[in-house]
Structure formats: structure tokens, C-alpha cells
Amino acid sequence: MELPKVRIKDLGLIAYKEAWDLQESLLKSAVDCKIENRKQNTEHLPDQHLLFCEHPHVYTLGKSGAAENLLMNQANLGQIQAEFFKINRGGDITYHGPGQLVMYPILDLEQFFTDIHKYLRYLEEAVIQTLSHFGIHASRYEGLTGVWIDPEGPNARKICAMGVKCSRWVTMHGIALNIDPDLSYFNHIVPCGIQDKSVTSMSMELGQKISIKEVKNVLLSKMQTIFNFQIQE
């Protein structure tokens, strides 16, 4: 059986709303393809995508999140050159900004497996293996989605947040891996709605600067191995 095909695109530094609109468009195209297949009894495979990017400073609140986890008045966000969006993914509030690698998979899980929990664990595993490549030991925190450093210890800290949406088994949104962002921006929120845990970055853990391009290439390689897809040119 032929492996699923996935298109890879690096969007660079892109405004959050522009990337969100692109995700919505790609998801709609995939869903429309699947609906048409059912109507016409055809078997066309929808296009699948992995989008990589960074965002200017922005806070996003998931549909299950609490608005009070943004610790400053929205009217004052301009003072720190940040935007705010309430969006349609799972999870609570998080921050995106330069120095953070964001990956948005637009995948048709019916070409892989129809299990959203397995999908989240695979995303976590790709990040865990990526961090291991750079000498950072990371793992899961039982009951909490994402990737953590020393989750069972007194200084548990989150290095990668994730939140997804799935429509007719097509995914959008994804992961945010802290490589070398300005972590002070997390002081304006309760990250992911978790009161007593801190955040960290690859640069902070290693004590040196890390290339986002290099991390992206490793993460892509881990995604390709774990999800077992081929890259579509």
C-alpha cells in the first residue's frame, strides 16, 4: 500500500490571522474532497500539508479556555506589540512569538488512523524525539497534553504546547515548540491554564542558541518516521 503523501511548506514569519486563514482554507478543501467522494462514490485523496512558521507576538485562547487566563487588559496588548485571538482549537491560552517553531499539520487521519488521542501522542513523540536529538530529555506529563522537562520533579516546565481541531478526521492547528522565544511574554498569561508550572525553551535548557531551521528539519524527519508518510513535491 502506498504511503500517504504530505506537502511541506515553510511560511517563515507570518501574522497569526494569515496562517489561521490558510489552515481553514486547506482544511475546507480536504473536507470538501471527502464529502464529494461520498456523494460521487469516488476515492480521491485530499491534499495533506505540514506548515511550519513563526508568528509575531500573539496570544491565542482555545475554545475550552478561560478568558481570565490572559492577565492583562486586551486594550493594553499594543504596549507589548501583541495581538489576541479566540480560536477554534482545543486547549486553553498560549503564546506564540519569534523564536518559537510552530507546526500546523493539515492531515486526513483516515489515511493514517482514526484516533485523535493517538494523533496527539504521536505529535508529542515527534517533539520528544526531536528534543532528544539535541540532548534534551523531555517526556509527557500524565493527564496534560504537551511536552515537558522533568514533569515529575519540583521544577516541572513546559517546552512545547499543543492544541488541535479535527473536522471529518482532518486536523488543523498543532504544536508550538519553544526554541529561543522571549519567555517574558508568558508572564502575561496563565500558560495553558496551568497555575503552578513554568515554561522553558531549548536555548534555556542547553545554555546556547539553537537554529530554528535545524530544529525544523529534525522535527520534519521525526514526523515522517512516526507517521510514516512520503513528502509530496
C-alpha positions as CSV (number, residue, x, y, z in Angstrom):
1,M,0.0,0.0,0.0
2,E,1.3,3.4,-1.0
3,L,2.3,5.7,1.9
4,P,0.2,8.9,2.5
5,K,1.6,12.0,0.8
6,V,2.2,15.3,2.6
7,R,3.2,18.6,1.2
8,I,5.7,20.6,3.3
9,K,5.7,24.4,3.4
10,D,7.8,26.9,5.4
11,L,5.8,30.1,5.8
12,G,8.5,31.9,7.7
13,L,7.4,34.7,10.0
14,I,3.7,35.2,9.3
15,A,0.8,37.0,11.0
16,Y,-1.3,34.7,13.1
17,K,-4.6,35.5,11.3
18,E,-3.0,34.9,7.9
19,A,-1.8,31.5,8.9
20,W,-5.1,30.7,10.5
21,D,-7.0,31.6,7.4
22,L,-4.6,29.4,5.3
23,Q,-5.3,26.5,7.6
24,E,-9.0,27.0,7.4
25,S,-8.8,27.1,3.6
26,L,-6.7,23.9,3.4
27,L,-9.0,22.1,5.8
28,K,-12.1,23.1,3.8
29,S,-10.5,21.8,0.6
30,A,-9.8,18.5,2.2
31,V,-13.2,18.2,3.8
32,D,-14.9,19.2,0.5
33,C,-12.9,16.5,-1.2
34,K,-14.1,13.8,1.2
35,I,-17.7,15.0,1.0
36,E,-17.6,14.8,-2.8
37,N,-16.1,11.3,-2.6
38,R,-19.1,10.2,-0.6
39,K,-21.6,11.8,-2.9
40,Q,-19.9,10.5,-6.1
41,N,-18.6,7.2,-4.7
42,T,-15.1,8.2,-5.7
43,E,-11.8,7.8,-3.8
44,H,-9.8,10.9,-4.5
45,L,-7.3,11.6,-1.7
46,P,-7.4,15.1,-0.2
47,D,-4.2,17.0,-0.2
48,Q,-2.3,17.0,3.1
49,H,0.1,19.6,4.5
50,L,2.7,20.3,7.2
51,L,3.0,24.1,7.6
52,F,6.0,25.4,9.6
53,C,6.2,29.1,10.7
54,E,6.9,31.6,13.4
55,H,4.5,34.3,14.5
56,P,4.8,37.9,15.7
57,H,3.8,38.2,19.3
58,V,0.3,36.8,19.8
59,Y,-1.9,35.1,22.4
60,T,-4.5,32.6,21.4
61,L,-7.3,31.2,23.6
62,G,-8.8,27.8,22.8
63,K,-12.5,27.1,22.8
64,S,-12.3,25.5,26.2
65,G,-10.1,28.2,27.7
66,A,-10.8,30.8,30.3
67,A,-10.6,34.5,29.3
68,E,-9.2,35.4,32.8
69,N,-6.0,33.4,31.9
70,L,-5.0,36.5,29.9
71,L,-3.5,38.5,32.8
72,M,-3.7,41.9,31.1
73,N,-6.4,44.0,29.6
74,Q,-6.8,43.3,25.9
75,A,-6.7,47.1,25.3
76,N,-3.1,47.2,26.6
77,L,-1.8,44.5,24.4
78,G,-0.5,47.1,22.0
79,Q,2.0,48.2,24.6
80,I,3.8,44.9,24.3
81,Q,3.1,44.7,20.5
82,A,1.0,41.6,20.9
83,E,-2.4,40.5,19.4
84,F,-5.1,38.3,20.9
85,F,-7.4,35.8,19.2
86,K,-10.0,33.5,20.5
87,I,-9.8,30.4,18.2
88,N,-11.4,27.1,17.4
89,R,-8.8,24.6,18.7
90,G,-8.8,22.7,22.0
91,G,-6.9,23.7,25.0
92,D,-6.5,27.0,26.9
93,I,-4.4,30.1,26.3
94,T,-0.9,30.1,24.9
95,Y,1.7,32.5,23.4
96,H,3.3,32.5,20.0
97,G,6.3,34.7,19.0
98,P,9.6,34.9,17.2
99,G,12.0,32.2,18.3
100,Q,9.2,29.6,18.7
101,L,8.7,27.0,16.0
102,V,5.1,26.4,15.1
103,M,3.9,23.4,13.1
104,Y,0.4,23.1,11.7
105,P,-0.4,19.6,10.3
106,I,-3.4,19.6,8.0
107,L,-3.7,15.8,7.9
108,D,-6.5,13.5,6.8
109,L,-6.3,11.0,9.7
110,E,-8.4,8.5,7.6
111,Q,-5.2,8.0,5.7
112,F,-3.4,7.1,8.9
113,F,-5.6,6.1,11.8
114,T,-8.9,7.4,13.2
115,D,-7.9,8.1,16.8
116,I,-7.4,11.7,17.9
117,H,-5.7,10.7,21.2
118,K,-3.2,8.6,19.3
119,Y,-2.6,11.5,17.0
120,L,-1.8,13.8,20.0
121,R,0.6,11.2,21.4
122,Y,2.3,10.9,18.0
123,L,2.8,14.7,17.9
124,E,4.2,14.6,21.4
125,E,6.5,11.7,20.4
126,A,7.9,13.6,17.4
127,V,8.7,16.5,19.7
128,I,10.3,14.3,22.4
129,Q,12.5,12.6,19.8
130,T,13.4,16.0,18.3
131,L,14.5,17.3,21.7
132,S,16.4,14.1,22.4
133,H,18.4,14.7,19.1
134,F,19.6,18.0,20.7
135,G,20.4,16.4,24.0
136,I,17.3,17.4,25.9
137,H,15.4,14.7,27.8
138,A,11.7,15.5,27.7
139,S,8.6,13.5,28.3
140,R,4.8,13.6,28.8
141,Y,3.0,14.9,31.9
142,E,0.2,12.4,32.8
143,G,-3.2,14.0,32.2
144,L,-1.8,17.1,30.4
145,T,-1.2,17.4,26.7
146,G,2.2,18.7,25.5
147,V,5.9,18.1,26.2
148,W,7.6,18.7,29.5
149,I,11.0,18.8,31.1
150,D,11.2,17.0,34.5
151,P,7.4,16.5,34.7
152,E,7.6,14.5,37.9
153,G,10.1,16.9,39.6
154,P,9.7,20.1,41.7
155,N,10.6,22.2,38.7
156,A,8.3,20.8,36.0
157,R,8.4,23.1,33.0
158,K,6.7,23.0,29.6
159,I,8.7,23.3,26.5
160,C,6.0,22.5,23.8
161,A,2.3,23.4,23.8
162,M,-0.2,21.8,21.5
163,G,-3.9,22.2,20.6
164,V,-5.8,20.8,17.7
165,K,-9.1,20.8,15.9
166,C,-10.4,17.9,13.8
167,S,-13.2,18.0,11.3
168,R,-14.3,14.9,9.4
169,W,-10.9,13.5,10.6
170,V,-9.0,16.4,9.0
171,T,-6.7,18.2,11.5
172,M,-5.6,21.8,11.9
173,H,-3.7,23.8,14.5
174,G,-0.9,21.9,16.1
175,I,2.3,22.5,18.2
176,A,4.4,25.4,19.4
177,L,8.0,24.4,20.4
178,N,10.0,27.0,22.3
179,I,13.4,27.2,20.8
180,D,14.5,30.7,21.8
181,P,11.5,33.0,22.3
182,D,11.3,35.9,24.7
183,L,9.8,33.9,27.6
184,S,8.8,37.1,29.5
185,Y,5.7,37.1,27.3
186,F,4.4,34.1,29.2
187,N,4.3,36.3,32.3
188,H,1.1,37.9,30.9
189,I,-0.9,34.7,30.8
190,V,-1.5,31.5,32.8
191,P,0.1,29.2,30.2
192,C,-2.4,26.5,29.1
193,G,-4.4,27.4,32.2
194,I,-1.9,25.7,34.5
195,Q,-1.3,27.8,37.5
196,D,1.8,26.3,39.2
197,K,4.1,25.3,36.3
198,S,6.7,27.3,34.4
199,V,7.8,27.3,30.7
200,T,11.2,26.9,29.2
201,S,13.0,26.8,25.9
202,M,15.6,24.7,24.1
203,S,18.1,27.6,24.4
204,M,17.4,27.9,28.2
205,E,17.9,24.2,28.7
206,L,21.1,24.0,26.7
207,G,22.6,27.4,27.6
208,Q,23.2,28.2,23.9
209,K,21.4,29.4,20.8
210,I,19.8,26.9,18.6
211,S,19.0,27.2,14.9
212,I,15.2,27.1,14.2
213,K,15.9,25.8,10.7
214,E,17.9,22.9,12.1
215,V,15.1,22.1,14.6
216,K,12.5,22.2,11.9
217,N,14.5,19.8,9.7
218,V,14.8,17.3,12.6
219,L,11.1,17.6,13.6
220,L,10.1,17.0,10.0
221,S,12.2,13.9,9.9
222,K,10.7,12.6,13.1
223,M,7.2,13.4,11.9
224,Q,7.9,11.5,8.6
225,T,9.2,8.5,10.5
226,I,6.5,8.3,13.2
227,F,3.5,9.0,10.9
228,N,5.1,7.0,8.0
229,F,4.3,9.4,5.1
230,Q,6.2,10.4,2.0
231,I,6.9,14.0,1.1
232,Q,4.9,15.3,-1.9
233,E,6.9,17.6,-4.1
